[in-house]
Every structure is written in C-alpha cells, then in structure tokens.
Amino acid sequence: MRDPRDYGKVAVLMGGWSSEREVSLMSGSQVLQSLQQAGVDAHPVDAGRDLAQVLSAGAYDRVFNILHGQGGEDGQVQGLLEVMGLPYTGSGVLASALAMDKLRAKDVISACAIATPPYVCVRSYDDCLAFAQEHGYPVVIKPVNEGSSIGVSIVRDSEALQTAWTEASKLGAVLAEKFIAGTEVTAAVLGDQALPLVSMSTDRAFYDYHAKYFDEGTRYLCPCGLPRAKEDEIRELALAVFSALGAAGWGRSDFMIDEAGTPYFIELNTIPGMTTHSLVPMAAKQEGIDFKTLCLRILDSAFEVN
C-alpha cells in the first residue's frame, strides 16, 4: 500500500451534467469519504463546464474520476485531463469513448469472436419493427450512449415497440438487440484481476435504473451460484473484453447467460457505480477487498499510463 501522502492533492470528480448526475454524486460521496478516512488529501469537485479552471485553480496532483455517463465517462473529460497533464483514474480517451458507444463496442467484441446478442443501429420505428420480425420478441431497445439502463426497454410485443423507440430516440442514437433470457451476471475487473461474479434479480420488469440504485428488494448473489468452471470462463471473458476495448484501471462488464449456458457480452462500464447498491464493491468484498482499499487501488491507476 502507498503512503497516503504519495497521492498528493486529489480531486474527486463527481456530479457532472449527464443523466446519471444523481448516481455520480452518490458514488462520489462514498469515494470521497473513504479516501479521506484513509488519510488521502481528497477534495470534492462537482464537474461543470468550468472544470478546467476549477482544476487549475485547485492545484491538484491527480484525479479520481467518478463521473458517470456522457461528458465524464465517454472520453471528453479524459481528453481535458490529458491536455492539462493531470493523471487520472481508469480508462483513457479511446477506451472510454469506445465503451460508452454500445454499437461500436459490440462491433469490436464481435470481431474478437466474443458472443454478443444480435444487434443493429435503428433509425426509425420501422427499423425496430423489422428487427423484431427477424429475431422475434422480446427485443431490447436502448440508447447507444447512455448508462444505468436509462432509456432502456424490453419490448415483448409490437404495441410497446413504438413507445420504446420514441423514448430511446430522445436520447440520441438507438440500438436494437435480441433479448437473451437467462441469468444476468456482472464481472468487475480491478487492474489485471477479474473479481468474483455477482448475479442480480429483481421483481421489476428488468434490472433497471430504480432496481440498480434504490430498490431494497433487488437480490444479489456473490458468490453468484454458477459452477466454478463457468464462473472462471466468464471472468476470463471479462479480461478479454477489457483488453479488446483497451480499458485500464478498473471497470465492469455485464453478461447474460442463456439456458444453454452460453454467456453473451452486453456492455462494459469503464466507471461503474460506487454507491451502497453498487456491484463492484460487492465483488471486491467477496475477494477480501474492503471499500477503502478498493478506492485506494482504483486511485493507484492514476499513477499508470491510461
């Protein structure tokens, strides 16, 4: 473990202007408290459009980036920090932008022969309908560049398809994806280590924004209950995804396992949640890594080349 003084003055970037602002503030508060308890000279920075001036005035040595969604997780802030010469946690510009773009991330993963559900970028309701007719219901309609399941719908009939398209298209480009029925698991990566899997279930229609952050009835299993060989397979897949997309530091890949036992990559989150309901801290705890140590190990990535 490093001496807390080695980190210097640390800005904990949180908030921002994306649709995930609320979650980022919750994550940032947890991280800030833990770093301060560990003796790190950490300070909260609610990221706004004046971020460059704020960081420059604060004379920070490095940045713990816990911004979620557009602006903070998609390469924009990473690019600013590169220009400013400020070391920061997590993935760099390219990996951040690539992972945030679900369409292009799936293109890369498919090219690496990692299974992912059939998908297509849809530009109209008619495109959605054609995809559903080809692949059958249910289908997943989701924004290409959002996180935390914002704007995501699982559509089970043509009647609901129009509404799903309309809501998702308000948030930009839209992806249609074949729904995989089965077990949902998530695989966190910390440095070069894949952590134990977490499986999630909810009484809601799916593991949506409310289920992720607010529903006390959401059920989590860690250990996830899969046979050890299957868990090891998915943990190796998570490392392969991380490598393929050029991610660094930490992240979390989501998979669906169908009834035949085949795992399908869904998406990679390069700055996952760090709230009381979040999955990376659960996986770390199972590995014997407490929250404070987890935060310090993530902060260590700000000493590495992103």
C-alpha positions as CSV (number, residue, x, y, z in Angstrom):
1,M,0.0,0.0,0.0
2,R,1.2,3.5,-0.8
3,D,1.7,6.2,1.9
4,P,-1.5,8.4,1.6
5,R,0.8,11.4,1.1
6,D,2.1,9.9,-2.1
7,Y,-1.2,10.6,-3.9
8,G,-0.8,14.4,-3.3
9,K,-3.9,16.6,-3.5
10,V,-6.7,14.6,-5.2
11,A,-9.8,15.9,-6.9
12,V,-12.7,13.5,-6.7
13,L,-14.7,14.4,-9.8
14,M,-18.4,13.8,-9.4
15,G,-21.8,15.1,-10.5
16,G,-21.4,16.5,-14.0
17,W,-24.1,17.2,-16.4
18,S,-25.2,13.8,-17.7
19,S,-28.5,12.0,-17.0
20,E,-26.5,10.0,-14.4
21,R,-25.6,13.0,-12.3
22,E,-27.5,11.8,-9.2
23,V,-25.8,8.5,-9.2
24,S,-22.4,10.1,-9.7
25,L,-22.9,12.3,-6.7
26,M,-23.8,9.3,-4.6
27,S,-20.8,7.4,-5.8
28,G,-18.5,10.4,-5.3
29,S,-19.6,11.0,-1.8
30,Q,-18.8,7.3,-0.9
31,V,-15.4,7.5,-2.6
32,L,-14.5,10.9,-1.0
33,Q,-15.3,9.7,2.5
34,S,-13.3,6.6,2.1
35,L,-10.2,8.3,0.7
36,Q,-10.3,11.0,3.4
37,Q,-10.6,8.2,6.1
38,A,-7.6,6.6,4.6
39,G,-5.6,9.8,5.1
40,V,-5.6,11.0,1.4
41,D,-5.9,14.7,0.8
42,A,-9.0,14.3,-1.3
43,H,-11.4,17.1,-2.2
44,P,-14.9,17.1,-3.9
45,V,-15.2,18.7,-7.3
46,D,-18.7,18.8,-8.8
47,A,-17.8,18.9,-12.5
48,G,-19.3,21.8,-14.5
49,R,-18.4,23.5,-17.8
50,D,-15.8,25.4,-15.9
51,L,-13.9,22.3,-15.0
52,A,-10.6,23.2,-16.5
53,Q,-10.5,26.5,-14.5
54,V,-11.6,24.8,-11.3
55,L,-8.9,22.1,-11.5
56,S,-6.2,24.5,-12.5
57,A,-7.1,26.8,-9.5
58,G,-7.1,23.9,-7.1
59,A,-3.6,22.8,-8.0
60,Y,-4.4,19.1,-7.9
61,D,-1.9,16.4,-8.3
62,R,-4.2,13.7,-9.6
63,V,-7.9,13.0,-10.2
64,F,-10.2,10.2,-9.1
65,N,-12.9,10.3,-11.8
66,I,-16.2,9.0,-10.7
67,L,-18.3,10.8,-13.2
68,H,-20.9,8.6,-14.9
69,G,-22.4,8.9,-18.4
70,Q,-21.9,11.4,-21.1
71,G,-19.3,14.1,-20.5
72,G,-17.4,12.2,-17.8
73,E,-17.3,8.5,-18.9
74,D,-17.1,8.9,-22.7
75,G,-13.6,10.4,-23.2
76,Q,-14.4,14.1,-23.0
77,V,-13.2,14.7,-19.5
78,Q,-10.3,12.2,-20.1
79,G,-9.2,14.4,-23.0
80,L,-9.3,17.5,-20.9
81,L,-7.2,15.9,-18.2
82,E,-4.7,14.7,-20.8
83,V,-4.3,18.2,-22.1
84,M,-3.9,19.6,-18.6
85,G,-1.3,16.9,-17.8
86,L,-3.4,15.7,-14.8
87,P,-3.1,12.0,-14.0
88,Y,-6.5,10.3,-13.6
89,T,-8.1,7.0,-12.7
90,G,-9.5,4.5,-15.1
91,S,-9.5,4.2,-18.9
92,G,-8.1,6.7,-21.3
93,V,-9.8,8.7,-24.1
94,L,-10.1,6.0,-26.7
95,A,-11.3,3.2,-24.4
96,S,-13.7,5.5,-22.6
97,A,-15.3,6.7,-25.9
98,L,-15.4,3.2,-27.3
99,A,-17.0,1.5,-24.3
100,M,-19.6,4.3,-24.0
101,D,-20.7,3.7,-27.6
102,K,-22.5,0.4,-27.3
103,L,-22.8,-0.1,-31.0
104,R,-19.1,0.3,-31.7
105,A,-18.1,-1.6,-28.6
106,K,-20.2,-4.6,-29.8
107,D,-18.6,-4.3,-33.3
108,V,-15.2,-4.7,-31.7
109,I,-16.3,-7.5,-29.4
110,S,-17.9,-9.4,-32.3
111,A,-14.7,-9.0,-34.3
112,C,-12.9,-10.7,-31.4
113,A,-15.2,-13.7,-31.6
114,I,-16.8,-13.0,-28.2
115,A,-20.5,-13.7,-28.2
116,T,-22.9,-10.8,-28.0
117,P,-26.6,-10.8,-28.8
118,P,-27.6,-9.9,-32.4
119,Y,-27.9,-6.1,-32.7
120,V,-28.4,-3.3,-35.1
121,C,-28.5,0.5,-35.0
122,V,-32.1,1.5,-35.7
123,R,-33.0,4.9,-37.2
124,S,-36.8,4.6,-37.1
125,Y,-39.7,2.7,-35.7
126,D,-39.8,0.7,-39.0
127,D,-36.2,-0.4,-38.4
128,C,-37.2,-1.6,-34.9
129,L,-40.2,-3.4,-36.3
130,A,-38.1,-5.1,-39.0
131,F,-35.5,-6.2,-36.4
132,A,-38.2,-7.7,-34.1
133,Q,-39.8,-9.5,-37.1
134,E,-36.4,-11.0,-38.0
135,H,-35.3,-12.0,-34.5
136,G,-38.6,-12.4,-32.6
137,Y,-39.8,-10.8,-29.4
138,P,-38.7,-9.8,-26.8
139,V,-36.2,-7.3,-28.1
140,V,-34.2,-4.7,-26.2
141,I,-34.4,-1.1,-27.3
142,K,-31.7,1.1,-25.8
143,P,-29.8,4.4,-26.4
144,V,-26.4,3.9,-27.8
145,N,-24.7,6.4,-25.5
146,E,-26.4,6.2,-22.1
147,G,-25.7,4.1,-19.0
148,S,-27.5,2.9,-15.8
149,S,-30.3,1.4,-18.0
150,I,-31.6,4.9,-18.8
151,G,-33.9,4.8,-21.7
152,V,-33.8,1.0,-22.0
153,S,-36.9,-1.0,-22.7
154,I,-37.5,-4.7,-23.0
155,V,-40.3,-5.0,-25.7
156,R,-42.5,-8.1,-25.8
157,D,-44.9,-7.1,-28.5
158,S,-45.4,-4.6,-31.4
159,E,-47.8,-2.5,-29.4
160,A,-45.0,-1.4,-27.0
161,L,-42.4,-1.0,-29.7
162,Q,-43.4,2.5,-30.7
163,T,-43.2,3.8,-27.2
164,A,-39.8,2.2,-26.6
165,W,-38.4,3.7,-29.8
166,T,-39.8,7.2,-29.0
167,E,-38.3,7.2,-25.5
168,A,-34.9,5.9,-26.5
169,S,-34.6,8.2,-29.6
170,K,-35.0,11.3,-27.3
171,L,-31.5,10.4,-26.0
172,G,-29.7,10.1,-29.4
173,A,-28.8,7.1,-31.5
174,V,-30.7,3.8,-30.7
175,L,-29.6,0.2,-30.6
176,A,-32.0,-2.8,-31.1
177,E,-30.7,-6.0,-29.5
178,K,-32.1,-9.5,-29.2
179,F,-33.2,-10.2,-25.7
180,I,-31.4,-13.1,-24.0
181,A,-33.4,-14.9,-21.4
182,G,-31.4,-16.4,-18.6
183,T,-29.1,-15.3,-15.8
184,E,-27.7,-11.8,-15.6
185,V,-24.2,-11.5,-14.1
186,T,-21.6,-8.8,-13.9
187,A,-17.8,-9.2,-13.9
188,A,-15.6,-6.5,-12.4
189,V,-12.0,-6.0,-13.3
190,L,-9.5,-4.3,-11.0
191,G,-6.2,-3.8,-12.6
192,D,-5.4,-7.1,-14.2
193,Q,-7.6,-9.1,-11.8
194,A,-11.1,-10.3,-12.6
195,L,-13.2,-10.2,-9.4
196,P,-15.9,-12.8,-8.3
197,L,-19.1,-12.5,-10.4
198,V,-22.3,-11.0,-9.0
199,S,-25.7,-12.1,-10.2
200,M,-28.8,-9.9,-9.9
201,S,-32.5,-10.4,-9.9
202,T,-35.5,-8.2,-9.4
203,D,-39.3,-8.3,-9.3
204,R,-39.3,-5.4,-11.7
205,A,-39.6,-5.9,-15.5
206,F,-35.7,-5.9,-15.6
207,Y,-32.7,-4.7,-13.7
208,D,-33.5,-1.0,-14.5
209,Y,-32.3,2.3,-13.0
210,H,-34.6,2.0,-10.0
211,A,-33.6,-1.6,-9.3
212,K,-29.9,-0.7,-9.5
213,Y,-29.8,2.2,-7.1
214,F,-32.9,2.5,-5.0
215,D,-34.9,-0.8,-4.7
216,E,-34.2,-2.5,-1.5
217,G,-35.9,-5.6,-2.9
218,T,-33.2,-6.2,-5.6
219,R,-31.5,-9.5,-4.9
220,Y,-27.7,-10.0,-5.3
221,L,-25.7,-13.2,-5.1
222,C,-21.9,-13.2,-4.6
223,P,-20.8,-16.0,-5.0
224,C,-23.1,-16.0,-8.0
225,G,-24.0,-19.7,-7.7
226,L,-22.6,-20.7,-11.1
227,P,-20.3,-23.8,-11.3
228,R,-16.7,-22.8,-10.8
229,A,-15.7,-23.7,-14.4
230,K,-18.4,-21.4,-15.8
231,E,-17.5,-18.6,-13.5
232,D,-13.9,-18.9,-14.4
233,E,-14.9,-18.8,-18.1
234,I,-16.8,-15.6,-17.7
235,R,-14.1,-14.0,-15.6
236,E,-11.7,-14.7,-18.4
237,L,-14.1,-13.2,-20.9
238,A,-14.3,-10.1,-18.8
239,L,-10.5,-9.7,-19.0
240,A,-10.7,-10.4,-22.8
241,V,-13.3,-7.6,-23.2
242,F,-11.2,-5.3,-21.1
243,S,-8.2,-5.9,-23.4
244,A,-10.2,-5.7,-26.6
245,L,-11.6,-2.3,-25.8
246,G,-8.3,-1.0,-24.4
247,A,-9.7,-0.4,-20.9
248,A,-7.5,0.3,-17.9
249,G,-7.6,0.6,-14.1
250,W,-11.0,-0.8,-13.4
251,G,-14.4,-1.5,-14.9
252,R,-17.3,-3.9,-15.1
253,S,-18.7,-6.0,-17.9
254,D,-22.3,-7.2,-17.9
255,F,-23.2,-10.6,-19.4
256,M,-26.4,-12.6,-19.9
257,I,-26.1,-16.4,-19.7
258,D,-28.8,-18.2,-21.8
259,E,-30.4,-21.5,-20.9
260,A,-27.7,-23.4,-22.8
261,G,-25.1,-21.9,-20.6
262,T,-23.6,-19.5,-23.3
263,P,-22.5,-16.1,-21.9
264,Y,-23.3,-13.1,-24.1
265,F,-21.5,-9.8,-23.6
266,I,-23.9,-6.9,-23.1
267,E,-21.7,-3.9,-22.3
268,L,-18.6,-2.6,-20.5
269,N,-18.8,0.2,-17.9
270,T,-15.5,2.0,-17.5
271,I,-16.6,4.0,-14.5
272,P,-19.1,1.8,-12.6
273,G,-21.2,2.9,-9.7
274,M,-19.7,3.1,-6.2
275,T,-22.9,3.5,-4.2
276,T,-24.2,1.4,-1.4
277,H,-26.1,-0.7,-4.0
278,S,-23.2,-1.0,-6.5
279,L,-21.8,-4.2,-7.8
280,V,-18.0,-3.6,-7.9
281,P,-17.8,-3.1,-4.1
282,M,-19.8,-6.3,-3.6
283,A,-17.4,-8.3,-5.8
284,A,-14.4,-6.7,-4.1
285,K,-15.7,-7.6,-0.7
286,Q,-16.1,-11.2,-1.7
287,E,-12.4,-11.1,-2.8
288,G,-11.5,-9.8,0.7
289,I,-11.1,-6.2,-0.5
290,D,-12.9,-3.6,1.7
291,F,-14.3,-0.4,0.2
292,K,-11.5,1.8,1.4
293,T,-8.8,-0.5,-0.1
294,L,-10.9,-0.7,-3.3
295,C,-10.9,3.1,-3.6
296,L,-7.1,3.2,-3.0
297,R,-6.4,0.5,-5.6
298,I,-8.5,2.4,-8.1
299,L,-6.6,5.6,-7.2
300,D,-3.4,3.8,-7.8
301,S,-4.4,3.6,-11.5
302,A,-3.8,7.4,-11.7
303,F,-0.1,6.5,-11.5
304,E,-0.3,4.5,-14.7
305,V,-0.5,5.4,-18.3
306,N,-4.2,5.4,-19.3
